[in-house]
Amino acid sequence: MDAIQQHLLDTYRTARLGVPPPPPPGRHDGEVLRELGRRLRHALGAPDRRPGAR
């Protein structure tokens, strides 16, 4: 089962239960990759490139 099929199944289930649907697949991919890159740079001892970061 791919991500779209799982999302459709989860959306169907939440509609039956009357709860909010899950976010679409891939919505947070950029945020996750940025955080992983930040953690990797920190682990390697590289300075943080974010503005205002210490």
C-alpha angles and dihedrals in degrees: 000000000000128000095265093051091048090049092051091049092048091048091051092049094049091048090054091048094044096237128127115280121249120258115268116268115271095022094121100032095109093049092049093049092049091051092048090050091049091051092047092051089049092050090051092048096246117147118261111255098203116115110258094012118140 
